[in-house]
Amino acid sequence: GLKAGIVGLPNVGKSTLFNAVSNSAKAQASNYRFCTIEPNVGLVDVPDKRLNKLAELVQPDRIVPTQIEIVDIAGLVKGASKGEGLGNKFLANIREVDAIIHVIRCFEDENVLREEGAINPVGDKEIIDTELQLKDLETVEKKIQRIEKQAKAGDVKAKTELEVLLKCKNHLEQGKSIRGLDLNSAELDLIQDSFFLTGKKVLYVANVDEASMHTGNKYSQALKDAVKDEDADVIIMNNTIEAQISEMEDPDDKALFMDEYKMTEPALDRLIHSTYHLLGLQTYFTAGVQEVRAWTFHKGWKAPQCAGVIHTDFEKGFIKAEVIGYDDYVTYKTEAAARDAGKLRIEGKEYLVKDGDVMHFRFNV
Ligand code: GDP
């Protein structure tokens, strides 16, 4: 899965963030697509300095970064779990994403409407969490009803599953999210198909005012304190500035603008990187004169599976892979020189691909 969904209460800066994401995708546009009908979807390039470095060495015709999909899931409000507003539709959209980017308003601005009164990042987070927990509770109760009979009839698998589901239910009833529930991997496997909304990984965006974009403020600090046990990243950024940066086409203008705000890179890059890592994704490269390209794989994948990312035939007919570590490639500058130095390894089906590997697959057709 490579999909992250932006959620948050109304007027916290979600669309502003999504615009920043989609603008920067448009600017880089290799094969950009945008959809305004259904929930807004954007494909965004994953910035990677290593890709540029390899391209510098190989001088290919094309440079192709890898991408993740970002979905703007607007409209989540109090009462969504009861189907209020377009509640259920939005919850269904969340079910389809692999990770959640939760935008929290940490800026004051009396011109931007807020229905919940004074700025309250922790309260806002809890409103959203509660909606998702209520929905999960509904899911888990239905599921329990379905397997209770089987479990009572002596079905061992159903019985173990029921135990895990009861644990989940109890946890949710205490107003807690599944991601914070301590389950072993066997237990996690059992609830895999339940697609708990609160089981998804979360990244928080503290949308702060301009003055606090480097330091954070009391609101972002309150948020950080509130989520410290969640093992989730909190990214402090100003979505308006990001949207402005992303609109600039001229790289010099962009550099000047960022300089003014003492930024070394767009915060968006940090956000995309964190999302990528949150999803447990890594990158390998292929480097040829036609194309230097980044490919996404899941941490822990073996060489044939990684080959399958390029083409299913590569996986089916996999014979071996020629691998040069990224650092070796940069040190020796060409494949031939790396090979002469004994840095090109021949790896088989069991090879665990490493982040940054430069790969060449051999396969049968
Ligand atoms: P959404 O409803 O969460 O999608 O919120 P929007 O992105 O549409 O933002 C709502 C309003 O807040 C817009 O008028 C934005 O220009 C404004 N806004 C977004 N981010 C910031 C921010 O960091 N500071 C301030 N002052 N306004 C912001």
Residues whose N, C-alpha, C, O or C-beta is under 5 A from the ligand:
A	BS01	GDP	L9 P10 N11 V12 G13 K14 S15 T16 L17 F107 E108 D109 V112 N207 V208 D209 N238 N239 T240
